[in-house]
């Protein structure tokens, strides 16, 4: 039995948040076996000039404080996104704020950007860079709940992390910080992105060396709102879009007694919605902007569906709760098999195949 198999019975006697903290401690301990191994060459891809050994990444939300990114690469991820980090420390919302919907392979959270702040986050990023650590790491930044100037909070996050991370993400789509999703409106989004791009450019004068900047949007956007997002992204010159975040919707198929808890829903029930919205976004931006597909991925088939819907990269998180760390290797193996069976020589060749 592997380490996950030994620990899993313990998780049943813990709250979901306690189980999460235990997972972080185990990763810090160095006891995690190396499951990475060499990736099938068909999975290699280059996005924003960065060489990804495979397109399967870990979404933001697991390693909020950038504590275990290098341990996570042992699970086989092609990239890891840390955060969301806010400029100043904040506790987030009151407990309980994380709910496991076992019957649905889903999770509801209302963390509210609990964060230790930028200082320890950038210290750890700096440590790994100074040590020459490998692996593509993203920094996901947000705003403090009580901040009156959201734009300056995002600017602070971008300024602090742009020279230490391999890519940056402005998270404007969490449903658990009041008013945050209003930043997805076209005018607000253009103002925000124009400013933070200017901050990044001032910090990194050489255009060839600038860290890519992405924006993360919600799967709950309707067609008109999604068109606004696409137009704002193209107008400002942002480098990519992550589709999407957790959803406020509740599919009628949910069975868990926790299904009506307040917060954002993630996991298997989000797959259909997030993939449909991904395809709609790809129709709007095409190959002009890379898209990262997130939401409901629990298999190689799911990851492949995201790629064919327009994702250049994909991210997983909630499915790990139910299927364990070996899921990453299984996704990659199945994804490579499906690409070859359909005659694709690379991930890039398959992007948007069901849409274009």
Number of C-alpha atoms within 10 A of each C-alpha: 5 9 12 14 10 10 14 14 10 11 16 10 10 12 14 19 18 13 18 17 13 16 16 17 14 17 19 16 11 11 11 17 12 13 16 16 10 9 16 14 13 18 21 16 20 15 16 15 10 12 14 19 21 24 26 27 27 28 25 24 18 22 20 22 24 24 20 21 25 19 19 25 21 16 20 26 24 28 25 25 26 27 27 27 33 27 24 17 16 17 11 17 16 10 9 12 17 20 21 22 20 14 10 16 21 23 24 24 22 23 23 21 25 22 22 17 20 20 15 15 23 22 14 17 21 16 12 15 14 10 8 9 11 10 18 21 23 29 29 29 28 28 27 23 20 10 12 10 10 19 20 16 20 28 23 20 27 28 20 19 24 23 20 22 22 21 23 27 27 25 27 25 26 26 22 21 20 11 13 17 18 12 21 24 14 19 12 14 23 22 14 22 25 18 17 23 21 14 17 22 17 12 15 16 10 9 8 8 11 18 22 21 25 26 25 22 23 23 25 18 18 12 12 9 14 23 18 19 25 19 16 22 23 17 12 16 15 19 22 23 25 25 26 28 26 27 23 18 13 13 12 8 9 16 12 15 11 14 21 11 14 16 23 20 29 26 26 18 22 23 19 16 17 26 28 14 22 30 25 19 22 23 17 17 19 17 14 11 20 21 32 25 32 31 33 28 30 23 21 22 15 21 29 24 24 32 29 23 27 31 31 25 27 26 27 24 20 25 22 17 19 18 13 13 19 15 20 25 20 14 21 25 16 16 26 22 14 15 18 13 9 9 10 14 14 16 25 22 15 21 25 22 13 13 13 13
